[in-house]
Amino acid sequence: MICEKMVGLVKGSSAIRAMFEEGRKMAKIYGEENVYDFSLGNPNVAPPNAVAESVEDLIRNEDPMHLHGYMSNTGFESTRKAVADSLNKRFHTHYGPENVIMTVGAASGLNVVFRSLLNPGDEVITFAPFFAEYRNYVANYDGVLVEISPDTETFQPKLDEFAAKITARTRCVLVNSPNNPTGVVYSAQTYRKMAEILNEKQKEFGTQIYLVTDEPYRELVYGDVEVPFVPDFYQNTIVGYSFSKSLSLPGERIGYLVIPSEVDDYEEVYAAMGVANRILGYVNAPSMFQLVVERCLEETTDLSYYEQNRNTLYDGLTKLGFTCIKPDGAFYLFMKSPIADEKAFCETAKKHHILIVPGSGFGCPGYVRIAYCVSYETIINSLPAFEKLAAETL
Ligand code: PLP
């Protein structure tokens, strides 16, 4: 018999994954090219060549005892130093290897943060719509996820409601920009005001509130959009990063945390996170891919591919009469469901072989998420199906 807590977690287990499995089944019945699967955020652009070149070179030339061995729980010092140097160059910071922890992707980074900071009953505030797994990551440590309702005009965080919902139990605020599922980039103005509120509330309650910024899509922005560097705005900021999307390496499980020396109780926090990395069972981030990303910090996959998908899909859907938020980043399009029950809309879409995900999983009912990290042909071929869907629902 499994434990009570897992019973609930299995029951609520990801609707996105279920949709993906259904897509696989449909593809077998109708043929791969006749199913338009926009359900999963799995990158479909190959990693840059530098990744394969680094793997090859490391396997041929690196001391295998180093390449495959244990290292400090926080990661190879050379990798942490390279990450710190790269951040310093880009954001004019002064980080060293002692500010970086290599993690098993962003997912483990967030788990390490919450393992280290949350007492049972502590609150983590996040802004809808948000990555659905946040519920699980907070529940893992018996924290309470407090949701701020979405601002469906701008999809920037609603800061009045935020200020009102901060309590003496608020330990963390979790933000994600460029955002999954909207593609919206939070503005500098948003962070400025958020920091003001947080500083006031820390004083009012005599507490420390850590702002945790989850940034797997940092480099995935289009045009001249800039993603603000959050530690510039608020002292108690912890950054979580992942190479899953920027280098198209989601299966390799590699990312990092940045814990600036300026955060409250830095030494204690950094040490706790190193221990958390170990005792949660990750032990350390995968050794070979630490050394690979160390050599590929200036690289990204071909972003023009996603930009082309975004433009064609956004133009196509808005021309058909759908209301969409134009994404500045990531590879998701958030579309208003033409009927109030967006789950029913997703079911109707399925009849036209279009697989999209209801917004309620992201804390934003009435909307659907379309993951456009698919082939360009899928985008083009799906548009007549969307036309039929529009005829039926608009
Ligand atoms: N955070 C957000 C917002 C995501 O969209 C994802 C993955 O889709 C993750 C975290 C987890 O990423 P990783 O593969 O690095 O664990």
Residues whose N, C-alpha, C, O or C-beta is under 5 A from the ligand:
A	BS01	PLP	G41 V104 G105 A106 A107 S108 F131 N176 N180 D214 P216 S242 S244 P250 G255
